[in-house]
Amino acid sequence: MADPSAYSYPWPLDDSEKLAPLPNERNDDGKSYYNPPAARKSTAYEEFQHPISNSSRGGFDAHIYFFPRQIEFAAALWERIRREFPELRIYQVWEKPVGPHPIGMFEVNIFSPSQFGAFISWLVINRGPLSVLVHPNTDEEERDHSQRATWMGEKIPLDLSLFKTRRDP
């Protein structure tokens, strides 16, 4: 995993000085806080936030990993994804390591926040025993595959040296 201290992060409340304080009122469940309605929905519902790609590259990739004993399940899941989510870009099933991925996998590209919400929530339930790496696509490939990555299931160690080689002159 990448060292989080190696990166800078935008402060979450950049515009907070201009905002009224939030109420301390709780919802009927007694646990969660009441949030006053916003004047408009966050733009994050419609497009990925900078620096995530909103281009034909896709904003997020999901890499679905499998071991040789899991190939039949992986192939069936690949087919189901192609049938249920034809608007996503789905790549071939790689039975051997490719790029930074040390075991068999296939990749799915996600192009919008609504696709992300639908597909990733579906995948949480339907991935079975397989591990999944979900990462954004920005101009920082190594960071995307490490510090910005989210895993479902067991984390598979990636060969991130490939990205260092691409960066070096």
C-alpha positions in Angstrom: 0.0 0.0 0.0 1.2 3.5 -0.8 2.3 5.7 2.1 -0.6 8.2 2.7 1.9 10.8 3.9 3.5 10.8 0.5 0.5 12.6 -1.0 -1.3 15.9 -0.4 -5.0 16.1 0.0 -7.5 18.9 -0.5 -9.1 20.1 2.8 -12.7 18.8 3.0 -14.2 22.1 4.1 -12.6 24.6 1.8 -15.8 26.8 1.6 -17.0 26.2 5.1 -16.4 29.7 6.3 -19.4 30.8 4.2 -21.8 28.2 5.5 -24.2 28.4 8.4 -23.5 25.9 11.2 -25.2 22.5 10.9 -27.9 21.7 13.4 -27.3 19.2 16.2 -30.8 17.8 15.7 -31.1 14.0 15.4 -33.4 12.0 13.1 -36.2 9.8 14.5 -33.8 6.9 14.8 -32.0 8.9 17.6 -28.6 8.1 16.1 -28.2 9.9 12.8 -28.1 13.6 12.3 -30.7 15.7 10.5 -29.1 17.3 7.4 -30.9 20.3 6.0 -31.7 20.0 2.3 -29.1 21.4 0.0 -30.0 24.1 -2.5 -28.9 21.7 -5.3 -27.6 18.1 -5.4 -23.9 17.6 -5.5 -22.3 17.5 -9.0 -20.8 14.1 -7.9 -24.2 12.5 -8.8 -23.7 13.5 -12.4 -20.0 13.4 -13.1 -16.8 12.1 -11.5 -14.9 14.7 -9.5 -11.5 16.0 -10.7 -9.0 14.4 -11.2 -11.1 11.3 -12.1 -11.5 10.9 -15.8 -14.9 11.7 -17.4 -13.6 10.8 -20.8 -14.0 7.6 -22.9 -11.3 6.1 -20.8 -13.8 5.6 -18.0 -13.7 7.0 -14.5 -13.2 3.7 -12.7 -11.9 0.3 -13.4 -13.0 -2.9 -11.6 -10.5 -5.7 -11.8 -12.0 -9.1 -10.9 -9.4 -11.6 -9.8 -9.5 -15.4 -9.7 -7.2 -18.3 -9.0 -7.1 -21.2 -11.5 -9.5 -23.3 -9.4 -12.0 -20.4 -9.7 -11.9 -20.0 -13.6 -15.4 -21.5 -14.1 -17.0 -19.1 -11.6 -15.1 -16.1 -13.1 -16.1 -17.0 -16.6 -19.8 -17.3 -15.6 -19.6 -13.9 -13.7 -17.9 -12.3 -16.8 -20.8 -13.6 -19.0 -23.4 -12.4 -16.4 -21.8 -8.9 -16.3 -21.8 -8.7 -20.1 -25.5 -9.6 -20.2 -26.6 -7.4 -17.3 -24.4 -4.4 -17.8 -23.9 -4.1 -21.6 -23.2 -0.3 -21.3 -20.0 -1.0 -19.5 -16.7 -1.9 -21.3 -15.8 -5.5 -20.4 -12.4 -6.9 -21.4 -11.3 -10.4 -22.0 -10.7 -12.9 -19.3 -6.9 -13.1 -18.7 -6.0 -16.5 -17.2 -2.3 -15.5 -16.6 -0.7 -12.4 -15.1 -1.0 -9.2 -17.2 0.4 -5.8 -16.4 0.5 -5.2 -12.6 -2.0 -8.0 -12.0 -0.3 -11.1 -10.7 -3.1 -13.6 -11.2 -6.0 -14.2 -13.7 -8.5 -11.3 -13.9 -10.8 -9.4 -16.2 -11.5 -5.7 -16.2 -14.7 -3.6 -16.4 -14.7 0.1 -17.1 -17.3 2.3 -15.5 -18.2 5.7 -17.1 -20.6 7.5 -14.8 -21.5 7.8 -11.1 -24.9 6.1 -11.7 -23.1 3.1 -13.4 -20.7 3.0 -10.5 -23.5 2.9 -7.9 -25.4 0.2 -9.8 -22.5 -2.0 -10.8 -20.4 -1.9 -7.6 -23.4 -2.5 -5.4 -24.4 -5.4 -7.6 -20.8 -6.8 -7.6 -20.6 -6.7 -3.8 -23.4 -9.3 -3.7 -22.5 -11.3 -6.9 -18.7 -11.5 -6.9 -18.8 -14.8 -4.9 -15.4 -15.9 -3.7 -13.5 -13.5 -6.1 -11.5 -10.5 -5.1 -12.1 -7.1 -6.8 -9.9 -4.1 -7.1 -11.8 -0.8 -7.8 -9.7 2.2 -8.7 -10.2 5.6 -10.3 -8.5 6.6 -13.5 -6.5 9.8 -13.1 -3.1 10.7 -14.4 -1.5 9.0 -11.4 -1.6 5.3 -12.2 0.5 4.1 -9.3 -1.6 6.1 -6.8 -4.8 4.9 -8.4 -3.8 1.3 -8.0 -2.6 1.8 -4.4 -3.6 4.7 -2.2 -6.9 5.4 -4.0 -7.8 1.7 -4.5 -10.7 0.0 -2.8 -10.8 -3.8 -2.4 -13.6 -6.3 -2.1 -12.5 -9.6 -0.7 -8.9 -10.5 -0.2 -6.4 -7.9 -1.3 -4.1 -9.2 -4.1 -0.6 -7.7 -4.0 0.1 -5.9 -7.3 3.4 -5.4 -9.1 3.4 -1.6 -8.9 7.0 -1.4 -10.3 5.4 -1.3 -13.8 4.2 2.2 -13.0 7.6 3.4 -11.8 9.1 2.2 -15.1 6.5 4.1 -17.1 7.3 7.3 -15.1 11.1 7.1 -15.3 12.8 8.6 -18.3 
